[in-house]
Amino acid sequence: MADPIQVEVQLVNNNEIVVPPPDELIAGNKGIADIDLIRIASAGTFKRGTLLMAGSDGYVASTQAGLSTAANMCILCDDIVIGENEFAEVPAYFGGDFNDARVIFPFEGEDDDHEEIVEAVREILRIHKIFLRHIHE
């Protein structure tokens, strides 16, 4: 029997429960291999699904050049905004099956083809136990 799906709920005015809509980041029925807290020490806005890599002072947004040399890679669990000279400890996925259309590659430009980037990084991410799956919509 599969494990039950865990959903984060929020209480708002008058204690109404609001369940966020599914974002289809996680693919398949295997679940997540590993979740742990990471430190992000660079300022910016980071969205759920962003691919991060280990840097010298914590995790940073991944770069195309850094993919082949990064010691660790992970996918951010939640949205986070970090101000200048601040840091945050946030949960990240360190493996599992992910919908390739929902993973955010920080180095992807507006004119880039997302599918080409997915194919270019697929094997590198497998080394880090991050498996990109194509979900038919």
N, C-alpha and C positions, 0 to 999 in steps of 0.2 A: 504494500500500500504506500502511495506517495505521501511525503510529508505535507502537512497543511501549508497553504500559502500564508505568509505573514504580511499584513498590511498595516502601514503606519496611519493612524487616525489623529485628527486634531480636534480639540474642543474650541468652539467659537461662541459667540453671543448666545446666552440662554442654554449653554451646554449642548448645543447641537453638534452632532458628530459629522465631520466632513472627511470623506475618504478621497484622497487625490486620485485622479484618473490614471489608469495604467499607461506607462510610456513605452512599453515593449522593448526596453533595453535588454532585459534578460531573455535569452532564447532557450528553448528546449525544456525538458522536465527534470534535468539532473540537479538543478539548483546551482548555488554558488560554491566554489571550492574553498574559498578562504576570504574572510573579511577581517581587516585590521585597521587600526588608527594610523594615520600618517600625518606628518607635519608639512604644511605648505608655507613657505616663508617669502613668497613673492607676491607683490600686490596685483590685484586684478579680480575679475569676475570669472568664476569657474562654474560651469554647468554640469549637472549630473550626466555621466557618460563620457566625460573628458578623459582622454588618454594622458596619463602622467608618467614621468620617469624620474628615477632617483637622481638627485643632484648632490652637490657638496654640502648644502645646508637644508636638506629636506627634499621634498618632491616638487617638481616644476612641470609646466606644460611641456609635453613632448615636442621634440624637433625631429625633422626627417633625418638630419645628420646624426643625431644622438641615438636613434633607434638601434643601430647595430652595436653600440658600445655601452648602452645603459645596463647597469647591474640589476636593476629591478624596474618593472613596469606595472602599472595598475590602472584601474578605471574608477573615477570618482563616483561615490554613491549619492551625494546630495549637492545641490547648488550652494555656492559659498561666495561671499564677497570679502576680500581682504584688502584693508587699507595700507597706505604707505607705512613702512617701518613696523608692520604687524605680522603676525603669523597665526595660523589656525591648525588645530588638530581635528581631523575629520576622518570618517570611515571611507575605506576604498576597497574595491574588489581586487583580489590577487589571484584571479583565475576563474574559469567558468566559461559558459557559452553565452555569447552576446550577439544581438541583432546587429549585423554590420551597418545597417542604415541608421542606427541610433547612436553609434559610437562617434564621438566628436574628436577629430584630429586637429589640434591647434595649428598645425602648419598648413592646413588646407585653405587655399585661397578661393575667392569667389569664382574664378574661371577654371578651377581644377575639377576634374571628374572624380566624384567620390568613389565610384566603383573601381577606377584605376588605382586609387590610393589604397583601397581595401586589398586589392590583389597584390600590390607592392609590399604591404606590411603583414599580410596574413601569416607567412612562414616565420617571420621574426617574432610575432606575438605568440605563436605556438610554443616557442622556446620558454616563454614566460607563463605558459598554461592559460593564455587568453585565446579562446577559440571564437573566431568570427563566423557566424552562420547567416546565410541569406534566407530571409523570411519572405515567403510569397504573400503579398498583400492583396 
